[in-house]
Amino acid sequence: MPPPFTWSDGYEAIVTYQNISQPEYKWRNTYVFHDDHVPVAGDGIIIALIAFAQAMVHTDVNLVQLEVYNWVRGGPSPYPGGLPLLVVPVGAAGTADAAWGYSGSETGVGGEVCLRIDRIPSGPLKHGRLFLRGLIREGDTGAASGGKWTFASGTPLTALKLGDILVSTSLGEYIGLTTADPMYLMEVAYSKKHGTVGPAYPTASWEFIGPTTNKISRKSHR
């Protein structure tokens, strides 16, 4: 088996969530970033990622922890490769109620209904996709019979509000940068089929797409 592919100064932050009342429901989101030194808990991008991750789930969900790994694909080890370089325990409930502007008690929807955000690279790569589970509430969505999910009128989940949260959590400070900056969110190309890695580009922007569905029964490779 060929050795794993790596990317210089490339890291992945993996945040883990857990439903508080039904702890068997756990899931993760991954963010790829560049750092010119081995990340530590006090790095601005780590602090911003934790704040943003908390704002993406409601008070019925805990943000368990954030782990950082070297960016690795392929090779004999399961993904993510090796032991984490950094583990930041959080153990705090989500703040989406306040961050997004929800009013009153809201009922959640199944984990397969997600908010999709596309991560737009600054170069010619496919867009990265972020599927946020545990954020959409029952009153946020609607659909014609047999049609696609859409956001209901009056939902607080809007592109404008996402922009506000990127500012308030400081995560937006790491979007739209260049390779001259020490820390930034990025996208790295990898093809398992062709056995190639790269190029990599800083993330130029995030695009708010809307509600979509995603399998919750996907096997973890970890």
N, C-alpha and C positions, 0 to 999 in steps of 0.2 A: 504494500500500500504506500502511495506517495506521502511525503511529509505534509503536515498541515500548512495552509496558506496563512500568512499573517500580514499585517499592515503597520508600518512604522508609526508610532505614536497614536495608533488607533485603539479605541477602547469601546466597550459596550457597558452601559448601565442597565441593569435589569431590576425593575421594581416588582415586588410581589404583593398582591392584595389577598385579603381573606374576608369573606362574609362573617360578621361578628356572631350572629345568632345561629348560622349554619356553617361552621368552620370547614366542612368538607368542600365548600366552594372556594377554590383558590385559582388565581390566574396571574399572568405577568404581562408587562409591557417592556419593550427594549428600545433604548435610545443609543445611537452611535455618535461618538464624539472624538475630537482630536484634543490631545493635551500634550504640551511639550515636556512634561515631566510625569512621573508615575502619580496618578491621582491620589489625593488625600481627602479626608472628610471635610476639611475646611475650604477646599477649592470652591470658587464661586459657582462653577457649573454644577457641582454636586449639590450644593445648597439650593440652587434654582430648580434642579430636576426634582428634588424631594418636595419642594413647595408646589411645583406644577402637578406632580403626581398626586399629591393629596387633594388638589383642587379638581381632580378628574373623577372622584368617587364621593358618594354621599356618606352621611354619618353612620349608616348601617354597615359600612365596610372599613376595615383597618388597612392602612398602608403598613405592611409588616416590616419591610426592609428594602434597602437598595444595595445591590452588589455590583462591583465593577470587575470586568474581565478584560484581558487582552482581546483585541479583535482577531478571531481565529475561525477559519472554515476548513473543513475536510480533515484528513488525517485519521489516525486510529481512535482518538478520544471522542467521546460524545460531546455534542454542543451544550453549553459553552465549554471551551477547552480549558482543562486544568482547574486549579483552585482559584477562587476569587482573589484579586489583588487587594480588595477593600470590601468590607461589609459594614454598612451603617444601619444599625437597628433603629427603627422608627416607632412602630407599635402605637400609632395614633390614628384616630378616626378621620375619614375624609372630610373635606371642607367645601364640597361642591355646592351644598345648599346656599352658603353665603357667597361663594366665589362667582357662581353663575346667576344668583339673584332669584332663587326659588322662594315661594311664599307658602307657608303652611306645610302640612304633612303631605308627602307625595308617595305614591305606590310605585315600586320598581317594576321593570319588565324583565323578561328572561335574558340570560346572559348572551344569547345568540344575537340580540339586537344591540348594535354598537354604533357609536359615532365614528365616522371615518374622517381622518385628516390626512391629506397627502403632503409629504415632505418633498419640496421642490429643490433639486440640486442646482448649483450654479453652472454646471456643465452638462454635456449631452449624456445623461444617464436616465434610466427609468425612474419615475417618482417612487419614493419610499411611501409606505402606507402604515398608518397608525390606527388601530382599531381599539376604541376605548369602551370597554365593557363596564357595566355598573354605573353609568352616568345617566343614560336616558331614563326618564320616568314615564309612567303610564299616560299622563296627559300631554306628553311632548309630541306624540306621533299620531298619524292617521294614514289610511290607505283606502283607495277604491277596491272593491272586491276583486281579488285576483291581480291587483296592481302592486306597484312598488311602494315601500314605506316612504312617507314624506313627513316633514315636520309640520305640526299643527300650528295654526295661527296663534300667536301669543306666547309660544315657548321661549324661555330665556336662552335656549341654546342657539346662538347666532354667531356668525363670523366676527361681528363687531365685538361681542363679548369675549370671544377667544382672544382677540387682539389685546383687549384690556387685561386678561389674565396673564398673557405672555409678558406684559409690561409689569404687572403687580408682583409676579413671582420672579422677575428678572431673567426668566429663561429667554425672552426675546433678545437679550443682550448677546446671545450666542448664535443668533440666526442672522444671515446676511453679511457675514464677515468674509475675510479672505484668508489664504494660507499664510499670510504674514502675521496673523493673530495667534497668540499662544493657545487659546482654547476656543473651540467652536463645534457646533453640531455639524455632522457631515453624512454623506452617503458613499458607500464603497461598492463598486461593482464586483460581482463574483459569479462565475459560471462553473457549476459542478460538472456539467456536460462537457465543456471544453477544457476544463482544468486551468482556468485563468482567473487572475484577480487584478482589480484596478481597471480604470483609474478611480480616484476618489475626488470628490468635490465638496466644498463647504455647502451647507444647506442655505439656499438663497431665501426661501420663504416657506410658510406653511399655508396650505389651502384647505379651508373648511368645506368639506364635501356634503355631509348630511348623514341621515340614518341608513344603515345597511345591516346585513346579517353576516355572521361569521360562525363557523362551527365551534362549539365549546367542548366537543369530545375529541379534539385533535390530540394525538399522543405527543407528549413532551419527549424531546430527544435527550433531555438532561439525565 
